[in-house]
Amino acid sequence: MTQYIRLQEGNCRNCLRCVRICPTKAMTYIDHQPKIIEDECILCGKCYSVCPHSAKKVNSDFQSVKKWLEQKEKVVLSVAPSFVAIWPKFKQLEKVLLEKGFYLVEETAIGAKIVSESYSQLLVEGKMKNIISTCCPAVVSLVEKEYGDLVDQLAPIVSPMIAHGIHIKERYPDAKVVFLSPCIAKQKEKNDERFNQAIDATISMADCLEFIGNIEQDDTEWEDFEGSIARLYPTPGGILKTLPREINYKKVNVEGVERIKQVLNSIRNDMLEGYFFEMSACHESCMGGPLLTHCEHNEWLGQSVIRNSVDENKKINAKDHMNTYRVQWENENIQRNHHTDEEIQDMLYMMGKTNIDKELNCGACGYETCRDKAIAVLDGKADPKICLPNALEHAESISSLIIENTPNGIIVLDENRNILEINPSAKLMLDLENVNVVGLPLYSVLPDNELIELVNTVRRVQYHRAAYPQYHRTFDHAIMKLEEGDYVVLILMDLTVEETKEKVMKQIRQQTVEITQQVIDDQMRTVQEIASLLGETTAKSKVALTRLKKAMDEDE
């Protein structure tokens, strides 16, 4: 199966924007990354448009088209009317594209004229309960997948892209027909077997912009042709403006998948009859196409250019094209899992929604209600742990747990530098366990002038050490000012034990020095005594030896 939108995992930042915006909830979030359920996706392109990290890549036939051009094949380009959002002058665009090797460049408005002729025929016949336009393939997919019982109210007419492709291949059977598209869903429509390969490839306007670069615009006027009012197709209500004012149907245009679903629900409930609905999945119709969102364009300039180039009084009259441009839409209703209320309630409980007050329905997870999220989890589409309120509550509880149990004292001071909060450790350090000090000035519990001055002038984290004889303690103070509000946080780190240990160690070192000095003095005295004794002994020995020698001399 072709992946028309692929996830670039390395770029994804798990912001969940794509999950939140997906109108059919085909975008899931499992194993810490988004994933598209292809069978449920209508390729509206919202996930691609909203992604700020370029984490979605759209399939493209651009390389194939370049290869055909290099091989000098007969390549005909059908240019969607929304091109004016980038290139306001068709003749200039046509000239550059022909120079690039295209055999023929035509406006898709030619196909749109055929479609309007067919729509007008349906209006004249008046046989359908309601008529839903089928120019937007995302809308057709939505009806076929989720409102299969309403496919008989889809106009049995192909889109302008397909109509133009058929028209081109009737004239140039050996040509490769390429559609220049603002729409991702057109890629899948191109591959639909019902259209018998009327289109061989689609390329985005961003691809084309990269291929041909910027074009110098001149004052060349647009050429008129019969039915050129069909150039209005990509503008809101543009299809309706091409149709004659028939009285058989009331005409309404609807933009955006959510609003379209509301209308389809009304039709399903038999609340609407006798309407012709122009439906576009994109707000601002095709001028808001997803493939235009990632390149520089000006949809408002484009709309004004189109309106200035057509005569809105020249409506397109009925013509029977049913044999050539007719299509049969199919009921492809997606089979949804059914979950009992008990299963849903059990999942809500597992998600931490233990009572109705915890069902905040904030929508941060991508689902409008917590109940919808629970159903998505049961369907295997969502991670039950992704819940912003639960995460905040958990973070707050952890923070409170840390503050309540940290061995360091914490005191929060208000704008008047009175005590606003004090944790249990600070109360214990200051012997305040049975005293309510909230509202008292800081000086009443920590009477240190230098500390008070720092508290009143602190701009960044500062540190201060002070001893408090009344508490028999010495504290290191970390003083910081909160960015929001005029609050100061004071953290007390008890140094009493460390200082006591230091005093003991200092005493031990002093005693050691004194003992060492005494030992050295004793040793010196001993050495001196030994030296004195040795001196006396030596003198006596010398006297004795002298006398012995003298006696021996006298005997001789």
URDA-V113989 format. One record per backbone hydrogen bond with DSSP energy under -0.5 kcal/mol. CO is the residue of the C=O (numbers start at 1). NH is the residue of the N-H. E is the energy in kcal/mol with one decimal. If there is no record, write none. Layout:
co = {CO CO}
nh = {NH NH}
e = {E E}
This chain:
co = {2 4 6 7 8 8 16 17 18 22 26 26 28 30 33 35 36 37 37 38 43 45 46 47 55 57 61 62 63 64 65 66 67 68 69 73 74 74 75 75 76 76 77 77 78 78 79 80 81 82 83 83 85 86 88 89 90 91 92 93 94 95 96 97 98 104 106 107 108 108 109 110 111 112 113 114 115 116 117 117 118 119 120 121 122 129 131 131 132 135 136 137 138 139 140 141 142 142 143 144 145 147 148 150 151 153 155 156 159 160 161 162 163 164 165 166 167 168 168 172 175 176 176 177 177 178 178 179 179 180 181 182 182 184 184 185 186 187 188 189 192 193 195 201 202 203 204 205 206 207 208 209 225 227 228 229 230 231 232 234 235 237 238 239 239 240 242 244 250 252 254 256 257 258 259 260 261 262 263 264 265 266 266 267 274 275 275 276 276 277 277 278 280 281 282 284 285 286 289 289 290 292 298 299 300 301 302 303 304 305 306 307 310 311 313 315 316 319 321 321 322 325 327 330 334 337 340 341 342 343 344 345 346 347 348 349 352 355 356 358 363 369 370 371 372 373 374 375 376 376 377 381 382 383 385 387 388 389 390 391 392 393 394 395 396 397 398 399 400 401 402 409 410 411 412 412 413 414 417 418 419 421 423 424 425 426 427 428 432 435 437 440 441 442 442 446 448 449 450 451 452 453 454 462 464 466 468 468 468 473 474 474 475 475 476 477 477 478 479 480 483 485 487 488 489 489 490 490 491 491 492 492 493 495 496 497 498 499 500 501 502 503 504 505 506 507 508 509 510 511 512 513 514 515 516 517 518 519 520 521 522 523 524 525 526 527 528 529 530 531 532 533 534 535 536 537 538 539 540 541 542 543 544 545 546 547 548 549 550 551 552}
nh = {4 59 57 9 11 12 20 21 22 25 28 37 35 33 30 28 38 40 41 41 185 49 50 51 8 6 65 66 67 68 69 70 71 73 72 75 76 176 103 104 78 178 79 106 80 180 108 83 84 85 86 87 298 88 90 93 94 95 96 97 98 99 100 102 101 77 79 110 111 112 113 114 115 116 117 118 119 120 121 319 122 123 124 125 126 274 133 277 155 137 140 141 142 143 144 145 146 147 147 332 334 150 151 153 154 132 157 327 163 164 165 166 167 168 169 170 171 171 172 175 177 76 178 200 201 78 180 181 203 80 205 291 292 187 188 189 190 191 192 192 195 196 198 179 61 181 208 209 210 211 212 213 228 230 231 232 233 234 235 287 238 241 242 242 243 243 316 246 276 278 280 260 261 262 263 264 265 266 267 268 269 271 272 270 250 131 277 252 278 133 279 254 256 257 285 287 288 289 292 293 293 295 302 303 304 305 306 307 308 309 309 310 312 314 315 317 244 321 324 325 326 158 329 332 336 339 344 345 346 347 348 349 350 351 353 352 354 358 359 360 366 373 374 375 376 377 378 379 381 382 380 29 384 386 387 391 392 393 394 395 396 397 398 399 400 401 402 403 404 405 406 492 423 490 420 421 488 417 442 414 439 412 427 428 429 430 432 431 435 437 440 419 444 445 446 448 452 453 454 455 456 457 458 479 477 475 471 472 473 468 495 496 466 477 493 464 479 491 462 489 485 487 482 413 480 491 411 492 478 493 409 494 476 499 500 501 502 503 504 505 506 507 508 509 510 511 512 513 514 515 516 517 518 519 520 521 522 523 524 525 526 527 528 529 530 531 532 533 534 535 536 537 538 539 540 541 542 543 544 545 546 547 548 549 550 551 552 553 554 555 556}
e = {-0.9 -2.7 -3.0 -1.1 -1.7 -1.1 -2.2 -2.1 -1.3 -0.6 -0.6 -3.0 -1.8 -1.0 -1.7 -3.6 -1.0 -1.5 -0.9 -0.7 -0.7 -2.5 -2.4 -0.9 -3.7 -3.2 -2.1 -2.5 -1.9 -2.2 -2.2 -2.4 -1.7 -2.5 -1.5 -1.1 -0.5 -3.0 -2.5 -1.2 -0.5 -3.1 -0.6 -2.7 -0.7 -3.1 -2.8 -2.1 -1.4 -1.9 -2.4 -2.8 -2.5 -0.6 -0.6 -1.6 -3.3 -2.3 -1.9 -2.3 -2.4 -1.8 -1.2 -1.9 -1.4 -2.9 -3.1 -1.7 -0.9 -1.9 -2.1 -1.2 -2.0 -2.6 -2.0 -1.8 -2.7 -2.8 -1.5 -1.8 -1.8 -2.2 -2.2 -2.4 -2.4 -2.7 -0.5 -3.2 -2.8 -0.7 -1.8 -2.3 -2.1 -2.4 -2.6 -2.6 -2.7 -0.7 -1.5 -2.1 -2.8 -2.7 -1.3 -2.3 -1.4 -2.3 -2.0 -1.5 -2.9 -2.7 -2.2 -2.7 -2.3 -2.7 -2.3 -1.6 -1.0 -0.6 -3.0 -2.0 -0.6 -3.0 -0.6 -2.5 -1.4 -3.6 -0.5 -0.8 -2.5 -1.7 -1.1 -2.1 -0.5 -1.9 -0.6 -2.1 -2.3 -1.0 -0.6 -1.2 -1.8 -1.4 -0.9 -2.5 -1.5 -3.1 -2.0 -2.3 -2.0 -1.8 -2.6 -2.0 -2.2 -2.3 -2.1 -2.1 -1.9 -0.6 -2.3 -1.6 -2.7 -1.6 -0.6 -1.3 -0.5 -1.1 -3.4 -2.2 -3.4 -2.8 -2.2 -2.2 -2.5 -1.5 -2.1 -2.8 -2.4 -1.8 -2.5 -2.8 -1.8 -2.8 -0.5 -1.9 -2.8 -2.8 -0.6 -2.4 -0.6 -2.9 -0.8 -3.2 -2.2 -0.8 -1.4 -1.2 -2.0 -1.8 -1.7 -0.6 -0.7 -1.3 -2.2 -2.3 -2.0 -2.4 -2.4 -2.4 -1.7 -0.7 -1.3 -0.6 -0.7 -1.8 -1.5 -0.6 -0.6 -1.0 -1.1 -2.8 -0.8 -2.1 -0.6 -0.9 -0.7 -0.5 -2.2 -2.7 -2.5 -2.1 -2.5 -2.3 -2.2 -1.8 -2.8 -1.6 -1.6 -1.5 -1.1 -1.6 -1.5 -1.9 -2.4 -2.2 -2.3 -2.4 -2.2 -1.8 -3.2 -0.7 -1.4 -2.1 -0.6 -1.6 -1.3 -2.4 -2.7 -2.6 -2.7 -2.7 -2.8 -2.3 -2.4 -2.7 -2.6 -2.4 -2.6 -2.6 -2.6 -1.5 -1.8 -3.1 -2.2 -3.2 -3.9 -1.6 -1.8 -2.2 -1.5 -2.6 -2.8 -2.5 -1.8 -2.3 -2.4 -1.9 -3.3 -1.1 -1.7 -0.8 -2.4 -3.0 -1.3 -1.7 -2.6 -2.1 -2.2 -2.2 -2.1 -2.5 -1.8 -1.0 -1.4 -3.1 -3.9 -2.8 -1.5 -0.9 -1.7 -3.5 -3.5 -0.6 -2.3 -0.5 -2.5 -1.9 -0.6 -2.6 -2.2 -3.1 -0.6 -1.0 -2.3 -3.2 -2.2 -0.5 -2.7 -0.5 -2.3 -0.5 -2.2 -0.6 -2.5 -3.0 -2.8 -2.7 -2.1 -2.5 -2.6 -2.7 -2.3 -2.5 -2.7 -2.6 -2.4 -3.0 -2.5 -2.3 -2.3 -2.7 -2.6 -2.4 -2.2 -2.5 -2.4 -2.5 -2.6 -2.5 -2.2 -2.3 -2.4 -2.5 -2.5 -2.7 -2.7 -2.6 -2.2 -2.5 -2.7 -1.9 -2.0 -2.4 -2.1 -1.9 -2.2 -2.4 -2.2 -2.2 -2.4 -2.5 -2.1 -2.3 -2.3 -2.3 -2.2 -2.3 -2.1 -2.0 -1.8 -1.6 -1.2}
